[in-house]
Structure formats: C-alpha cells, structure tokens
Amino acid sequence: MSAPDFSFEAAALDRGARRVAGVDEVGRGPLAGPVTACAVVLDPGLIPEGLNDSKKLTAARREALAEWVMQNCDWSAAHVSVEEIDRLNILQASHLAMVRAVAGLATPPCHVLVDGNRLPRDLTLPAEAVIKGDARCLSIAAASIVAKVLRDRIMEDLAQQHPGYGWEVNAGYPTPEHKRALLDMGVTPHHRRSFKPVHNILCRDEIATH
C-alpha cells in the first residue's frame, strides 16, 4: 500500500470544512496499561516528510515526528485507564479515548477522520470512519504516531515501578516474556482484569488461597 496522503482532508475542506482533525488510538491489545488516543489538525501547507502509519516507522523516527507534530500542530491526547477499560469494554474504552482527544483540541474541528470502521457513538461532530486510516490518511497517521509515542512513554515509566514484565519493550502486549512474568509474579494494579489471560491468573490465585 502507498503512503498516506491528504486526500481525505482535502475532500472535507472542499465540502466547506475549515478544520479537519484525524484521530487514532493505540493500546487495544495489551494486557496492561491505558488506551491512548490522539487527535491532530494538520496545516496543509506544513506537513513533514515521512508521515506514515506508526507501525511502519522506527522508534527514533516516530519520536522525531511526534515531537514535530506536538510543536507545530493543534493536537490533543487522552487516556482511558485500566479501571475504565475493565468497567466498559475495550471497544468502548477506545472510542471514549478518541472522543476525549477530539474534545481536548484548542479549537473544535469541523470534521473528524476516525481510524477504523466504526465511529464513536458519543462523537457529536461531523465525522467519517476510515478503514486502515493510519496507512491512508496523513492526519490519522500523525495521530497514530503521537498516540504510540505517548503510550510507550507511560509504559516505560510503569516498567520502572514494576520491573520484570518487560513493559519497556513490549508496551504491555502479551509477549511470551510478559505472560511468563504474569505467571511468576502475578497481577499488578496496571493489568486489565477483564482480559482473559489476566482474569485466568486471578482465578488461579483465588483458588490457591482457598
């Protein structure tokens, strides 16, 4: 697939939108840590080289692009906690993070481009869902980069508090190292208790104490 472009934003601007935001989230799959979303409004005359799906970039390139976006764009990030994820479900939590990120922009956008195939129910602005948007739409790509960098930083900080789970490397995703650490060291307050691998260990520990 070719690199993302500005065609989705341009179409919305042609229809009369004055400000178009792209929004994406990261952190649906991990066993630990928050879901993080970011919304970004790109200036069509000021787009950096190399914006792409965050998963296709090196860590150093992601960091550099994230810093550029945060210094040069209207952007907003939001997090949904482990407690909220467990109370809702991961899809609702992801959508809540997106809604919060859009609400945090300095000026409300006229149109929102949302990564995925569903729009958040509580997003009240005009919006469209863009499947694989982080690989097709520059604003969503920018949002995906900032969201990943910010969430990775959170997981690196949590790894200092809870060494042994490898969060500084796996960002909370269910790698073999992370799953072994869960079995050996148990569940932390930052694990998602509603996720099956974590829930199973909690059940095991509860049985062992009775």
C-alpha positions in Angstrom: 0.0 0.0 0.0 1.3 3.5 -0.8 2.0 6.1 1.9 -0.9 8.1 3.4 -1.9 11.3 1.7 -4.0 14.4 2.2 -7.0 13.4 0.0 -9.5 12.7 2.8 -8.7 16.0 4.4 -8.8 17.8 1.0 -12.2 16.4 0.3 -13.6 17.6 3.6 -12.1 21.0 3.1 -13.6 21.2 -0.4 -17.0 20.4 1.1 -16.6 23.5 3.4 -14.9 22.2 6.5 -12.4 24.8 7.8 -10.6 22.5 10.2 -10.2 18.7 9.8 -8.9 16.5 12.6 -7.5 13.0 12.3 -7.9 10.7 15.4 -6.4 7.3 16.2 -5.9 5.2 19.3 -3.3 2.7 20.4 -3.4 0.1 23.1 -6.4 -2.1 22.4 -4.4 -5.4 22.6 -2.2 -5.0 25.6 -2.8 -6.8 28.9 -1.6 -3.8 30.9 -1.7 0.0 30.7 -4.2 2.5 29.3 -5.7 3.1 25.9 -4.3 6.3 24.5 -5.8 8.3 21.7 -4.6 11.4 19.9 -6.3 14.0 17.6 -4.3 16.1 15.2 -5.2 19.0 12.9 -2.6 19.3 10.1 -1.8 22.5 8.3 -2.0 21.5 4.6 1.0 23.9 3.9 3.1 22.4 6.7 3.3 18.7 6.5 6.6 16.9 7.5 8.3 14.4 5.3 7.9 10.7 6.3 4.5 10.8 8.0 3.2 7.2 7.9 1.5 4.5 9.9 3.3 4.5 13.2 3.8 0.7 12.9 5.9 1.2 9.8 8.4 3.6 11.4 11.5 3.1 13.5 11.2 4.2 17.2 13.7 7.0 16.5 11.6 8.3 13.5 8.4 8.0 15.5 9.9 10.1 18.3 11.2 12.8 15.9 7.8 13.0 14.0 5.8 13.0 17.3 7.9 15.9 18.6 7.4 17.8 15.3 3.6 17.3 15.5 3.4 18.3 19.1 5.4 21.5 18.4 3.7 22.5 15.1 0.1 21.3 15.2 -3.1 21.6 17.2 -3.1 18.3 18.9 -4.6 16.6 21.9 -4.1 13.3 23.6 -6.3 11.4 26.1 -6.0 8.2 28.1 -8.6 5.7 29.3 -7.4 4.0 32.5 -7.3 0.2 33.2 -10.2 0.7 35.6 -12.3 2.3 32.9 -11.4 -0.4 30.4 -12.5 -3.1 32.9 -15.7 -1.3 33.6 -16.6 -0.7 29.9 -15.1 -2.9 27.3 -12.1 -2.4 25.1 -14.0 -1.1 22.1 -16.0 1.4 24.2 -12.8 2.4 26.0 -11.0 3.1 22.7 -13.9 5.2 21.5 -14.0 7.1 24.8 -10.3 7.9 24.4 -10.9 9.2 20.9 -13.9 11.4 22.0 -11.8 12.9 24.8 -8.8 13.5 22.5 -11.1 15.4 20.0 -12.7 17.4 22.8 -9.2 18.5 24.0 -8.3 20.3 20.8 -7.8 24.0 21.2 -10.4 24.8 18.6 -13.1 22.3 17.7 -12.7 20.8 14.2 -15.4 21.0 11.6 -14.9 17.4 10.5 -13.2 14.4 12.1 -11.5 11.5 10.3 -11.5 8.4 12.6 -9.3 5.4 12.1 -11.3 2.2 11.9 -14.7 1.0 10.6 -16.9 2.5 13.4 -17.5 6.0 14.7 -17.6 6.6 18.4 -21.2 6.9 19.4 -20.5 10.0 21.6 -18.7 11.9 18.9 -21.1 14.7 18.1 -19.1 16.4 15.3 -19.4 15.5 11.6 -17.1 12.6 11.1 -16.2 9.7 8.8 -14.6 6.3 9.6 -11.5 5.5 7.5 -10.6 1.8 7.4 -6.8 1.4 7.8 -6.7 5.2 8.2 -3.3 5.3 9.7 -1.9 4.0 6.4 -4.1 6.1 4.1 -4.7 9.5 5.8 -2.0 11.9 6.9 -3.9 13.4 9.8 -4.7 9.9 11.2 -1.1 8.8 10.6 0.1 11.8 12.6 -2.3 11.0 15.4 -1.2 7.4 15.4 2.4 8.4 15.8 1.8 10.7 18.8 -0.5 8.3 20.5 2.0 5.5 20.3 4.9 7.6 21.5 3.0 8.9 24.4 1.7 5.5 25.4 5.1 3.9 25.1 6.5 6.6 27.5 3.8 5.7 30.0 4.6 2.0 29.8 8.4 2.8 30.2 7.6 4.7 33.4 5.4 1.9 34.7 8.2 -0.6 33.9 10.4 1.2 36.4 7.7 0.7 39.0 7.1 -2.9 38.1 10.3 -4.4 36.7 10.2 -7.9 35.2 7.2 -7.7 32.9 9.2 -6.2 30.0 6.8 -3.2 29.5 9.7 -1.0 28.4 10.0 -3.3 25.4 6.5 -4.9 24.9 4.4 -1.9 26.0 2.1 -4.3 27.9 1.3 -6.5 24.9 1.0 -10.3 25.6 4.5 -11.4 24.6 5.9 -14.7 26.0 8.1 -12.7 28.4 5.1 -10.8 29.7 2.9 -13.9 30.1 5.7 -15.7 31.9 6.1 -12.8 34.3 2.4 -12.8 34.9 2.5 -16.4 35.9 5.6 -16.0 38.1 5.0 -12.6 39.7 1.2 -12.2 39.5 -1.1 -9.3 38.5 -0.2 -5.6 39.1 -2.7 -2.7 39.5 -2.0 -1.8 35.9 -3.2 -5.1 34.4 -6.6 -5.3 32.7 -8.5 -7.7 34.9 -11.2 -8.2 32.2 -8.7 -9.6 29.8 -8.7 -13.4 29.8 -5.0 -14.1 30.5 -5.1 -11.8 33.5 -8.5 -13.0 34.6 -7.3 -16.6 34.5 -4.4 -15.9 36.7 -6.6 -14.0 39.2 -8.9 -17.0 39.3 -5.9 -19.4 39.8 -4.6 -17.3 42.7 -8.1 -17.1 44.3 -8.4 -20.9 44.1 -4.9 -21.3 45.6 -5.8 -19.3 48.6 -8.9 -21.3 49.5 
